[in-house]
Each structure stands twice: as C-alpha cells, then as structure tokens.
Amino acid sequence: MVLKRYPMRYVTVLALFFSILFSATIHAKAQYTFKFATLVPPDTAWMKEIDRWAAEVYKKSNGRLKFKMYPGGVMGDEPDVLRKIRSRQLQGAFFTGYGIGRIYSSARVLEMPFLFKNTDESDYVREHLMPEIEAGFRYKGFELLGWPEIGSIHFFSKKPINSLADLQKRRIWLWQGDPVGEAFTEASGISPVPLSIIDVYTQLTARHGSIDTVYNSTFGALTMQWHTKLSYATNIAMTNGIGSLVVSNRFFKKLPDDLQKLLKETGKIAGQNINRITRRDNKQSKILLKESGIKFMWDWNEKEKQEMIEVRNKAAAKLIESDYISKKMFTRTTTLLEEFRAQSK
C-alpha cells in the first residue's frame, strides 16, 4: 500500500485543529460549579459581600470555578441545607452556630452565653482555637473557608423584659433541635416553643401565634423583618453569635490545587469582611430599631449578673456532660480567656 503525501500546510492545519479540540475538551472538564446556600436575605450587606466573593473567585479562576447562589432560605432551614450537601444537591453554605453544631459541635463553645465580655476576648480565643476547629470540620467531612460572625444576640419581645422572671413568662422561640438553646432555657427555667427559623415570622405575624419573644442580632432582626412585629429588646446581649463558610470535602478535594488555594484564601477574607460589616451594621441597626419604636431595656445589677452566670454554668455543665461541647475544648477556652484577661491587666 502506498501512503499519500499531503502538503505540509494541511498537516499543520490538521495538527492545529486537534490541538484546539483537545484544549477545549480539557477546559470544559476543568469547570466547576459551587452550589452555595444561606439564610442571609438577598440585597443585604452580608449577601453583597458573598456575591463579591463569588465574583472574585470566578474572575481569578478564569471562569473555571463559579458559584450558584441560593440565598434567603430558599433551600430550607440549616438542617435541610446540611442534608442537601450530604446528598450532593449542594456543595457548601453559610451556617450560623446552629448549623455549625451539626457539623463540629465543640466549636460552639465560642458562643456560650455570657462567657465573653467583648469581641476582643472572643477574637483572641477564636484565633487560638481555629487550628483545632478547622481540624474538627475536616474530620467531619467539611473544609472551613471563612468565619463570619452573626454578632451580639439580644432577646426581642412583644412585651417588656426587665428580669429573668419576665423571660420565664414569655413564649420564647427556640430554634428547633438546638442543644445550646435547650440547655440554656432548661437552666434558666424557661419553657420555650421549638420552631424552625423559617416559621418565626409567620408565628409572630399570626393573631394567635405560638411565640411572642425571639432572639437575634440587631441586624438580623431588622433584615428578617421580625422587628415589625415586636416592641422591646434587651440591652444585654446573650452571646456573640458565630458563623462559618464551608464546603464539603467531597467537592473540595475534586478541585485542582490552585482552585483549592483560591477558595481558601478568598473565603478567609470574605469571612473577615463580613465580620467588619457585622460589627458596623449591628451598631447602625440598633439605632434604626430604636427609631422604629423598639425600646431597649433591662440593664443588669450585680445580683442579676451573677444569677445569669450561674445559669450559664449549669447550661455548660449539661453540654459538657452530653459531650456536645468537649470538656477539653471548654477547659482550653476558659484557660485562653483567663490568659487574655491577665495580659489585658
């Protein structure tokens, strides 16, 4: 058989064609979609920062990694989102402490009620605990990308709250299935009403709704429109609510090394940016809530302060006994806190 000899230009064109075809195929295979859910409502400062993060990742990855967002609770409550991540319908989320507790519960030591006096204390402890927290998330099948806090959590009510006795009379919402909330309400003698966070606004709006008191950050109460159905709030914050930006290890490990690094680096910055936004907007939101008619009340005296610390200690003991928060993590947290306070003096 005699082989035909083709002109060199045909060989060159043919080689270029197959090269382009091969490159296009490789490029198509290298594209990833990161399906990401959050309770954060659209068009809020938090969501705009998450959108900015997504745009940055898309640009820096040259379109190889793009986000598909599901904001405002459209994928359900945080347990629903977690189930969808595990069933591969989603790959990541912005979880509050409630969702964090269903991944690595010991991390919730950072939002133990009445433990930290200010954000300087919580920042110091969190920074030192972060390697252990990241390892805990990884062991449970998740990569921790960022740590955005929710901010100071207050009680909001339709009726005045001036004491623990007042709280005990209220029909207080409890995020259904939250061990920290259950431990705290039990220790304080409160009989809560367990509900999904998705149902809170409906019950506040209903003429004979099941709840008259809720808890949230000032920014959260404002953006979720809960404040329109409430009249009072506590001056004293229960805790500094935590949050996390996470991705499933199953999805994360499929990414090339450069995209893993990009997602980690930009996620950390996004979390830090949300923290700055949170601290700024919670202050502004308190002013706006007052202007809307919300009356902030209940400044503790020393006796009440000690009473609430005793409640916290009872709740902590229950959480440690059940191993929801490990004794080792709680001890390390209190040791770091004492260390910081000694240095501050």
N, C-alpha and C positions, 0 to 999 in steps of 0.2 A: 504494500500500500504506500502511495506517495503522499506525504504531508504537504498541504498547501502552504505557501509562504505569503503571509499577509504583510502589507506595508507597515512600517514602524509606527506611523501615526495612528493606525487602527489599534495596534497593540497598546499604545499609550492611552488612547481614549477608553479602551476596554478596562484597563487597569484602574483608571481614574473612576470609572463608573462603579466598579466593585468596591473600591476604597470608600466612596461616598455612601454606598449602600450599607457596607459594614459599619461605618461610623454612625450612620443614622440608627441602625439597629441597636448598637451599643448604647447610644444616647437615650433611645426610648426605654431601654431596660433600666437605665440609671435614674429614672424619675420616680419620686416617692411622694405620696400624699399623706399628710399627718392630720388625721381627723381628731379634732380637739373640742371638748365640751366644757361649759362653765355655767354656773348660776348667775354670773355677772350680767346685768341687763345691757343690751346694745346702747351705743351712744353715750356711755358713761366714761369718765376719765380712765377707769381701770380697763375697760374694754378697748378704748382707743390705744392704750399702751400695748395691749396684747395684739391688736391689729398691726401696730407699728413693728412689734417683734416679728410677726409673721412676714411682713413686707421685707424686713431686713434679711431674714433667712432666705426668702425667695430670691432676692437680689444677689446676695453673696454666694448663693449656691448655683447661680446662673440658671435658675428655674428648675433645678434638679430636686429640690425639696420645697413643697408648697403645703400650706395649711388649708384645711377646710373647717371653718368655724361653726360651732353650734352654741350660741350664747343664750342667756335669758332662761335657762332651764328647759329648753325645748327637748332635750334628751332625758328629762326627768330629774328626780332628786339624786343626790350624790350616790346612794347605793345603786340606783338604776344605772348611772353612768359607769360605776365600777364594774357592774355585771357586763355591760356592753363592751368595756375594754377587755375583759377576760374572755368574752366570746368573739373578740376581734372585729366588732362593729365599729369600735373607736380605738384610737391608739394612745390618747392622753387627755389630760384635764387640768383645770384649776380647781383644786379641792380646798375646802376650809378644814378646820380642825376635825370636824365631824367625819369627813371623808378620809383624812389622814389616819384617824383612829381605826379605820377598817383596813388600812394597809400596814402601818407600823405604829401601834397604839402608844408605845412608850414616849414617842415624840410629843405627845400631848401634855407631858409634864410642863412644857413651856406655856401652857395656858391654864395651869392650875389656878383656880380663883384665889385672889388676894395674896398671891405669892410675891409678885414683883411690885415695887413702889413706883417705878418709872421705866421708860423704854431704854434708858442707859443700862439698867440692871438686866433687862431681858436680852438686850443686844449682846452684852458681854457673855452671858451664859449660853445663848444660842450659838455664838461664834465658836465657843469651845466644844459644844456638843455636836456641831454639824458633821464632823467626820463619822461619828457613831450613828447619827441619824441617816446620813447618806448610805452607810453600810447596811442599816436596817431596812431601808427602802429596797436596796438592791437584792437583799436576801429574799424579800417578799415578791420579787419579780418586777420592780419598777426602778427607773432611773430618775433621781431627783434633779430637776433642771433649775428651779428657782424657788425662793422662799418669800413670797409676798404676804405680808400680814394683813389681817382684816381690821385691826385697830381695837381701841378700847370698847368693851361691851357693856352697855347700860340696860337696865330694865326700862321698858316703856309701857304705860298703862292708861286705861280709860278712867281710872280712879286714883286718888292721891296715894303716894307711898312715902311714909315717914318713919317706918320702922320694920323690923323683921316680922313683927306681929301683923302689920299691914300686908306684907308679902304672903304670909300664911293664909290670909283671907281671899287672896286673888285667885282667879282661874288662869294660871300661868301656862303658856305654851311650853312644851318640851319637845325638842327635835327628836322625833320617834326613834328609839333604839340607840340613844346616845348615852353611853355608860358614865361619862363625866357629869352630864346633866342629871342623870338618875342618882348618882352618888351625892351630888350637892343638894338636890331637893330633899332626898331622904334625910341627910344630916341636918338640914335646916327646918325640917317639919313641914315642908311644902308638899301639897298633893297636886302634881302637875297634870296637864292634859296633853298626852302624846299625839303629835301630828307630823306629817311630812311638811317640810318648809313650803312646798308648793301649795298647801291648803291654808296657810296662815292668813293671807289677805282675804280670802273668801270668808273665813270664820270671823275675822274682825269686822267685815262688812255686813254679815248676816244680822238680822234684827235680834235673833236669839242664838247668836254664835256661841260656840263652846268655850271661847277664851276671851279674856279682857286685858291680858298682860303678856308681853313678849320680851325678848332680849335681842339686841343687835348693836352694831356700831351706829354712830350718828349718821354717817354717810350711807350705811346700808338701810337704815330706817327711812331715810329720805329717798334714795333711788328706787327702793322697792315699794314706795308709796304707803308704807304702813303708817307713817306719821299722820296721814289724813284721817285716820280712824282713832287716833289716840290724843290724850290731853296732857299727860305727865311723864316725866322721866327722872331717873335717879342721877344725882350729881356724881356719886361714887361709881367708878367702873368696877365690874366684877373681875375682869381679866383683860389681857391683850390677846385678841383672837389671832390664831396663826393660819397660814395658808401654804399651798405648795403648787408648783407647776411640775407635772410629772408626765412621763412617757413609759409605756410598757417596755420591758426589756426585750420582749419578743420582737417588737418593731425596731427598737433602738439598735439591737445587735445586727439587724439586716442592713443598716446604713453603712456606707463606706466610712473609713476612719475620719476623713476630713469633714463629713457631714455630722458625725457624732460630735466632733470637737466644736463645730459651728453651733450646733443645737445647745450644747452645754454652756459655751461661753456667752451666747446671746440670751439664753434662758436665765442665767445668773443675773445679768444686767437688767433684764426685764423685771425680775423679782425685786431688785434693789430700787428700780424706778417706781414700781407700784408702791413700795414702802414709803417713798418720799411723797408720792401722790396721796396715799392713805393718811399720813400724818398731817399733811396740809389740808386735805378736804374734810377730814373729821372735825378739825377746828372750825372751818368755814361752815360745815353742815350744822354744827351746834348753834351757831349764830342764826342760820336760816330757820332752824327748828324753833328757836325762841321767837323769831319774828312771825312764824306761822301760828304761834299760840301755845306751843309746848312749854309747860312750866317745869323747870329742873329743880328738884328738891331733895331733901334728906342728906344733910351733912352730919356724918357720924361724930359722936363724942367718944371719949377713950373707952368707956364701958362697951359701947356698941362695936367698936373696932375689935376689941378682944373677943367679943361674942362671935363675930364673923370669922375670926382667925380660928377659933375652936371648931366652928362649922367646917372650915377648910381642912383642918387636921383630921376630922372624922371622915370626911369625904376621901382625903388622900389615903388614909389607912384602909378604907374599903377597896380603893382602886389598886393598891399595892397587894392586898390580900388576894384579890382575884387575878393578879398578875397582868391586869390591863396596862398598868404602868409598873415596870420592873423596879424592885427595891433598889437595885444597883443604880438605875438611871435617876431615881428620886434622890438618893443619897448624893450622887455626883452633882446634881443640880443645886441642892442646898449648900453643898461644900463650895461650889463655884460662887454662889450668891454671897456667902459669908466672906469669901476671899475678896470679892469686888467691894463689898461694903467696908472691909478693913482697909483696903487700898484707898478708897474714897476719903476715909477719915484722915 
